[in-house]
């Protein structure tokens, strides 16, 4: 069985070219640089929409790379002693841990505040 060529997924907007000498130039991937912790403005809120009534602590507003986001999520999950996930600039912590998350973020030097009531 041969490997499938997935280069077509990386071609944004190019459908077809009739030029024999055409060589598609892949766009250089942007390396997201993370803002320093003191410049981050994170919002902590309680969310239970689309989660079958279960509460999660949601940390929004992180600006930076996915690796740094996952590292921060690991710290928060470890300090709270619960599970969670990190993707697309948001960190989900299972349960209502807003106060503890706020305390950990402030100790780590992040600009954080509670939001949403």
Secondary structure, 3 states (H helix, E strand, C coil): CCCCCCHHHHCCCCCCCCCCCCCCCCCCCCCCCCCCHHHCEEEEEEECCCCCCCCEEEEECCCCCHHHHHHHHHHHHHHHCCCEEEECCEEEEECCCHHHHHHHHHHCCCEEEECCC
